[in-house]
């Protein structure tokens, strides 16, 4: 049979969309379109520009294996540097000409053979494959607090930072104590008149120093590509050695816990230390990495507020003790809806079943990349991917290679449509749930990792097991495959 040329839609021009496009391109598949509702590449690294933003995965590891960057400036890269790296990868490979910026996909419907993809301008196009690269930290989550709209000062979400607001001499409040809140407070401490961090839950902080690379180090990496390869491999092995602590109890989990507790003891004031002490195991929530946060919150003019927020009024925040915390600026570092994935896009698969109906009890995807009832649709960084304190670049690469394997087989005429069976998906989820109690995420805490039923929506095994799963040839018994039409 003559080789076919698939038409592929990629939704999203962030990290995983860029990765998927490059993988297609390298395999000689050129008929693809990237749909991006914003005006630039970059995804979450484009949207987030707040002070102190950096990655919590080492730079040498948080990059594509096919596009090593020898010029990283720090051990943990600043956000703008990561954004520029992804944009450079995209532009160097000519992806701008294949990307429709300012074009939001609002719907996709399978007609029995192909996908009709509809954009916000009312246009519709047909594709053989739809690849969803919409990310997980994308839709800002707004807090449900009475009077939020009454605040008279400047107010914005951390992912929509208003750089026109001058913080000099201002009283700033920060809602949220995750990685974003910690980075913002660390950056602003001592640079504003008064800084209040409103803490609902204390976080464990792992004190890894973000050292700057010397010019000599950067020059060596530029001149010796093998050094980049070596650094990537070493960082990955060290990282994955300690990540065992997340998926199974033992000495490694104890070691990480001891490091966090030792860091907490650097807070001199007993009352402040008690306020910053979590009531759950380290790593139950996503571990926050910072060597400077505890120093920042011990500065004059910085306050940790542990009383619950009662409501917001024009002058500031009123806590449950009746105290008014007067503010000029309110920053909402309240995270994202990590369970939305492709939604609110309207996606309709076979038999008129919609994604909202199929995911009524929570997001599910067979082996993190595909769903029953949605033929020839694949997900990057889909439900239960190994996203906990791990580089999404490597996850995207392994998933993209797996997806590319299916597209190659379609191109060679082996099938027309493919989707996992309901039975295989149910069996996979039974195995996944049976493994979850061994993970640290199931030890008792509230976090964005948890689904509606309180069970973590993460990969409960090692990242190496996920790579092996993506690399092996899929078992045909797990899929509903329609033969190619002659």
Buried (B, 14 or more C-beta within 10 A) or exposed (E): EEEEEBBBBBBBBBBBBBBBBBBBBEBEBEEBBBBBBBEBBBBBBBBBBBBBBBBBBBBBBBBBEEBBBBEBEBBBBBBBBBBBBBBEBBEEBEBBEBBBBEBBBBBBBBEEEBBBBBBEEEEEBEBBBBBBBBBBBBBBBEBEBEBBEEBEBBBBBBBEBEEEBEBEEBBBBBBBBBBBBBBBBBBBBEEBEBBBBBBBBBBBBBBBEBEEBEEEBBEBBEEEEEBBEEBBEEBBEEBBEBBBBBBBBEEBBEEBBEBBEEBBEEBEEEEBBEBBEBEBBBBBBBBBBBBBBBBBBBEEEBBBBBBEBBEBBEBBBBBEEEEEBEBBBBBBBBBBBBBBBBBEBBBBBBEEBBBEEBBEEEBBBBBBBBBBBBBBBBBBBBBBBBBBBBBBBBBBBBBBBBBBBBBBBBBEBBBBBBBBBEEBBEEBBEEBEEBBEBBBBBBEBEBBBBBEEEBBBBBBBBBEEBBEBBEEEBEEEBBBBBEBEE
